[in-house]
Amino acid sequence: MKKHLFILFFSFLSVSAFSQLWQQIADFAGTERDDPAAFVIGAKAYCGSGQIPWFISRNDFYSFDMATEAWDTIAALPAGGRQYASAFSWGNEGFLFGGYDNSTYFSDLWKYDPLANAWTAASPIPAAGRMGCASFVINGVAYLVGGRTTTNISINEVWAYDITNDSWQRKADLPFGARWRSAAAMQNNKGYLALGRDENNHFCKELYEYDPIADAWTLISVFPGAGRTYASMLSFSNNLLIIAGLDSLGANYNDMWRISPDTLSWQQLNSIPSVERRGGAGFSSSTAVYYTTGVTQSGTRLKETWKVTNPLSVAEISKKESINCYPNPADGHCFITIPNAGKHTELEIIDQSGRLLKTVHLEENTTQVETAALANGLYLLRIRAGSTVYYSRVAVLH
């Protein structure tokens, strides 16, 4: 009897973990496009700008009511049409920064008031115009990270915009190189930046955490899929989600991945059941994730809108696998303990620049790993156990 109950419970758990599927809802209200900007205020998302067919840059904007799932037209941006603009919100206001219109790199910043349905100009960035910056907001300060200017394929600048005081301050440059069209989000008062292209046109996979108090970046993980750009990153239920994008071979994706900064384990979730795409806009409520517009691998622009409710696996959210590394800091060696290690479990040691330095097979639950040859510093530990990838960190101090 107990065996039958166990099988019934396992079947229910499996269905719960994988039954959260994407569903297509009302199309984006404007012309199909790629690389629009989107921000959320309360229960509404606001999406606009981008490029429509025939490479025409637009300044139109639309609201999406996440309760009724209906689109509506709002005031257009009172400035030039553009794509690759950056968007963020704070309190009851939304913001649109920069972008590109096939000739001009914009440095302007616009503020949207949903009650007045009006845009007003805020202080422009006191630097060169740029496009494709990643952005996140921490405690009323918006961080604009990387991007591209008229003279650089990618830049490593980080600027902080104080929303209350309408003022800009340049922060420390990215210590790991330039980034363009990377993906970013905020969670628990930390910023997270992943993917994008660097100054050498390399498609990146690293995930960095930003501490605004120390003005410092730390490598915490490496994306297990292909390095890519034009992806969306969202913060959802204490997890970071990465959706779609383009890799270095020109392939588009319709996949979705999640990582918890607490457990540092990656999981591939259900993909959008439609054509692969890049350059769409993602946003979320407390219970659902949305993805709209984008462009396919053949260059066809889209206006589809997709929704997934409670996309995270129940089993994964509650999973608190214990990975121990001791002593930490390590001198000549350390011990790695992982539950249920097997012949296909591997440990990879990665430095702060993202280089793979060493691979160790973990056939026992506890394995001694030599660190004597490593220079002093902080290293990322990537552990592949079957289809699951876990991350931890170790400091080496001789």
C-alpha positions in Angstrom: 0.0 0.0 0.0 2.8 2.4 0.9 4.5 1.7 -2.4 1.4 2.6 -4.3 1.0 5.8 -2.3 4.6 6.7 -3.0 4.2 6.2 -6.7 1.0 8.3 -6.7 2.8 11.1 -4.8 5.8 11.0 -7.1 3.5 11.2 -10.2 1.7 14.2 -8.7 5.0 15.9 -7.9 6.3 15.3 -11.5 3.2 16.8 -13.0 3.4 19.8 -10.6 7.0 20.3 -11.5 6.6 20.3 -15.3 3.0 21.2 -16.0 3.6 25.0 -16.0 3.4 25.7 -19.7 3.5 28.9 -21.8 0.3 30.1 -23.3 -0.2 32.6 -26.1 -2.3 35.7 -25.1 -3.2 38.9 -26.8 -0.7 40.2 -29.3 1.4 43.3 -28.7 -0.9 46.2 -29.7 1.6 48.0 -32.0 3.4 46.9 -35.1 5.6 43.8 -34.8 9.1 44.8 -33.7 12.4 43.8 -32.1 14.4 45.4 -29.2 11.7 47.5 -27.6 12.0 48.6 -24.0 9.7 47.7 -21.1 9.2 48.6 -17.5 6.6 47.7 -14.8 4.6 50.1 -12.6 2.2 48.4 -10.2 0.0 45.9 -12.1 0.8 47.3 -15.6 3.7 46.8 -17.9 4.7 49.5 -20.4 6.4 48.6 -23.6 7.4 50.5 -26.7 10.1 51.9 -29.0 12.1 49.4 -31.0 12.4 48.7 -34.7 9.7 47.6 -37.0 10.0 46.1 -40.6 12.0 48.1 -43.1 14.4 49.1 -40.2 12.1 51.9 -39.0 12.7 53.1 -35.4 9.6 53.8 -33.4 8.6 56.0 -30.4 5.1 54.6 -29.8 4.3 53.1 -26.4 1.6 50.7 -25.0 0.4 49.6 -21.6 -0.4 46.0 -20.7 -2.7 45.3 -17.8 -1.5 42.1 -16.2 -4.8 41.6 -14.5 -7.0 41.7 -17.6 -4.2 40.9 -20.1 -5.3 43.7 -22.4 -3.1 46.1 -24.3 -3.8 49.8 -24.6 -2.1 52.8 -26.4 -0.4 55.4 -24.3 1.4 58.6 -25.1 4.3 58.2 -27.5 7.8 59.2 -26.4 8.1 62.9 -27.4 11.5 62.4 -29.0 13.0 60.4 -31.8 12.1 56.7 -32.4 14.8 54.3 -31.3 15.7 50.7 -30.5 18.1 49.3 -27.9 16.9 51.8 -25.3 17.1 50.9 -21.6 14.1 51.0 -19.4 13.5 50.9 -15.6 11.0 52.0 -13.0 10.9 53.3 -9.5 7.8 54.0 -7.4 5.1 55.3 -9.7 7.4 56.4 -12.5 9.0 54.7 -15.5 12.1 55.8 -17.4 13.6 55.3 -20.8 17.3 55.9 -21.5 19.4 56.2 -24.6 19.0 54.0 -27.7 19.8 54.3 -31.4 17.9 55.3 -34.5 20.2 54.0 -37.3 22.2 57.2 -37.1 22.2 58.8 -33.7 23.3 57.3 -30.3 21.0 59.0 -27.7 22.1 60.3 -24.3 18.7 61.5 -23.2 16.5 60.3 -20.3 12.7 60.4 -20.3 10.4 60.0 -17.3 6.8 58.6 -17.7 3.9 59.5 -15.3 1.1 57.0 -15.8 -1.5 59.1 -14.0 -0.9 62.1 -16.3 -0.1 59.8 -19.3 2.8 62.1 -20.0 6.6 62.0 -20.6 9.0 64.7 -19.3 12.7 65.1 -19.9 15.1 64.3 -17.1 18.8 65.0 -17.0 20.7 63.3 -19.8 23.8 61.2 -19.0 26.9 63.5 -18.9 28.7 61.3 -21.4 28.5 60.0 -24.9 25.2 58.7 -26.2 24.8 54.9 -26.1 22.6 52.0 -26.8 22.2 48.5 -25.5 22.9 49.2 -21.8 21.7 46.8 -19.2 19.9 48.3 -16.2 18.7 47.6 -12.7 17.5 49.8 -9.8 18.6 49.5 -6.2 17.1 51.7 -3.5 16.2 54.5 -5.9 19.4 54.5 -7.9 19.4 53.2 -11.4 22.5 51.5 -12.8 23.2 51.7 -16.5 25.8 49.1 -17.4 27.9 48.8 -20.5 26.4 49.5 -23.9 27.8 50.7 -27.2 28.8 54.1 -28.5 29.5 55.4 -31.9 33.2 54.7 -31.5 33.1 51.4 -29.5 31.5 48.0 -30.2 31.2 47.6 -26.4 32.0 49.7 -23.4 32.8 48.9 -19.8 31.3 52.1 -18.2 28.8 51.9 -15.3 26.7 55.0 -14.5 24.4 55.5 -11.5 21.3 57.7 -11.8 19.9 59.0 -8.6 16.2 59.1 -9.3 15.2 61.5 -6.5 17.9 64.0 -7.2 17.9 63.7 -11.0 21.7 63.4 -11.0 24.3 61.1 -12.5 27.5 59.6 -11.1 30.1 57.4 -12.8 30.9 54.3 -10.9 33.9 52.0 -11.2 34.3 50.5 -14.7 33.4 46.8 -15.2 36.6 44.9 -14.1 36.0 42.0 -16.4 35.7 43.9 -19.7 33.1 45.6 -21.8 29.5 44.4 -22.3 26.9 45.2 -24.9 23.3 43.9 -24.9 23.9 41.9 -21.7 21.0 41.0 -19.4 20.5 42.4 -15.9 18.1 42.3 -13.0 18.0 43.3 -9.3 17.3 40.9 -6.4 17.6 41.5 -2.7 19.4 44.8 -3.2 22.1 43.3 -5.4 22.5 43.7 -9.1 23.0 40.8 -11.5 24.6 41.0 -15.0 25.0 38.1 -17.4 25.7 37.3 -21.1 26.3 40.0 -23.8 29.2 40.7 -26.1 32.6 42.1 -25.1 34.9 44.4 -26.8 36.4 41.5 -28.8 32.9 40.5 -30.0 33.0 37.4 -27.8 29.6 36.1 -26.7 29.8 35.8 -22.9 28.4 33.3 -20.4 29.4 34.7 -17.0 27.0 35.8 -14.3 28.2 38.6 -12.0 26.8 40.0 -8.8 27.1 43.7 -8.0 27.3 45.1 -4.5 26.3 48.8 -4.6 27.9 49.6 -1.2 31.3 48.3 -2.2 30.8 49.3 -5.9 32.3 45.8 -6.7 31.4 42.9 -9.0 31.9 39.2 -8.2 31.7 36.3 -10.6 29.1 33.9 -9.0 28.2 31.5 -11.9 28.6 30.6 -15.5 25.5 30.1 -17.7 25.4 26.5 -18.8 23.9 27.2 -22.2 25.6 28.8 -25.2 27.0 32.3 -24.7 24.5 34.7 -26.1 23.3 38.3 -26.4 19.8 39.9 -27.0 18.4 37.8 -24.0 16.0 39.0 -21.3 16.7 38.6 -17.6 14.0 38.9 -14.9 13.9 38.5 -11.2 11.0 36.2 -10.2 10.3 34.5 -6.8 13.9 34.8 -5.5 15.2 33.4 -8.8 16.8 34.9 -11.9 15.3 33.9 -15.2 17.0 34.2 -18.6 14.8 34.0 -21.7 15.7 33.5 -25.4 18.6 35.3 -27.2 21.2 34.9 -30.0 24.5 32.9 -29.9 27.8 33.4 -31.7 26.7 31.0 -34.5 23.6 33.1 -35.3 21.2 30.7 -33.7 18.2 32.1 -31.9 16.6 30.5 -28.8 13.1 30.1 -27.3 14.4 28.6 -24.0 14.1 29.8 -20.4 16.6 29.1 -17.6 16.6 29.8 -13.9 19.2 30.2 -11.2 18.8 30.9 -7.5 21.5 33.2 -6.1 21.0 31.2 -2.9 21.7 27.7 -4.2 23.6 28.7 -7.3 22.0 25.8 -9.2 20.7 26.1 -12.8 17.6 24.5 -14.3 16.3 24.7 -17.8 12.5 25.4 -17.7 9.8 25.0 -20.3 10.6 26.8 -23.6 8.2 29.1 -25.4 6.3 26.8 -27.8 6.9 28.9 -30.8 9.7 30.0 -33.1 13.1 30.8 -31.7 13.7 34.6 -31.2 15.9 37.3 -29.9 15.4 41.0 -28.8 12.0 40.6 -27.2 10.8 42.3 -24.0 10.3 40.3 -20.8 8.5 41.4 -17.7 6.7 39.8 -14.7 4.1 40.1 -12.0 4.3 38.2 -8.7 2.7 35.1 -10.3 3.5 35.2 -14.0 6.2 35.9 -16.5 5.5 37.5 -19.9 7.6 37.8 -23.1 6.5 39.8 -26.1 7.8 40.8 -29.6 11.3 39.9 -30.9 12.8 38.9 -34.2 13.3 35.4 -35.6 16.4 33.9 -37.1 15.2 34.7 -40.6 14.6 38.3 -39.6 10.8 38.2 -39.3 9.7 40.6 -36.5 7.0 39.4 -34.1 4.1 40.8 -32.0 3.3 37.6 -30.2 2.9 37.8 -26.4 3.4 34.7 -24.3 2.7 34.1 -20.6 3.7 31.4 -18.1 2.1 31.2 -14.7 4.3 30.0 -11.8 7.0 28.8 -14.1 9.4 27.5 -11.5 9.4 23.8 -10.6 8.0 23.2 -7.2 10.7 20.5 -6.6 13.5 22.9 -7.6 12.3 25.8 -5.4 12.3 23.6 -2.3 15.5 21.9 -3.2 18.3 23.0 -0.8 21.2 20.7 -1.9 24.1 21.1 0.4 27.6 21.6 -1.2 30.3 22.0 1.4 33.8 23.3 0.7 36.3 23.2 3.6 38.6 24.6 4.8 37.7 27.9 3.2 39.9 29.8 2.6 42.0 26.8 1.4 45.8 26.5 1.4 47.2 23.5 -0.3 44.0 21.6 -0.6 40.3 21.6 0.3 37.5 19.0 0.6 34.3 19.1 -1.5 31.2 17.4 -0.2 28.2 16.8 -2.4 25.2 14.5 -1.8 25.0 11.5 -4.2 28.1 12.1 -6.2 28.6 9.5 -9.0 30.8 8.6 -11.9 29.3 11.4 -14.1 29.8 14.2 -11.4 32.5 16.7 -12.3 34.0 19.7 -10.5 35.3 22.6 -12.6 37.5 25.4 -11.0 37.0 28.7 -12.7 38.9 32.0 -12.1 37.4 35.4 -11.8 37.9 36.1 -15.5 35.8 33.1 -16.4 38.7 30.8 -17.4 38.4 27.1 -16.7 41.5 26.1 -14.8 40.9 22.5 -13.7 38.5 19.6 -13.9 38.1 17.0 -11.2 35.9 13.9 -11.2 33.9 13.5 -8.0 33.1 9.8 -7.6 32.9 10.0 -3.8 30.5 12.1 -1.7 33.7 13.8 -0.3 36.7 14.5 -2.5 40.0 16.1 -1.7 40.9 18.8 -4.3 44.5 20.2 -4.6 44.7 24.0 -4.6 48.5 24.4 -4.1 49.0 25.4 -7.7 46.4 28.1 -7.6 47.3 31.8 -7.0 45.7 33.6 -4.0 42.2 34.7 -4.9 38.6 33.8 -5.2 37.5 30.9 -7.4 34.2 29.7 -8.7 33.4 26.0 -8.3 31.0 24.5 -10.9 29.7 21.0 -10.2 27.9 19.1 -12.9 25.8 16.2 -11.4 23.8 14.6 -14.2 21.5 17.3 -15.7 21.9 19.7 -12.7 24.6 22.3 -12.3 25.6 23.7 -8.9 27.9 26.5 -8.0 30.0 27.4 -4.9 33.1 29.5 -4.2 36.4 28.9 -2.5 39.1 31.4 -1.5 42.7 30.3 -1.8 45.2 31.9 0.6 48.7 30.5 0.9 
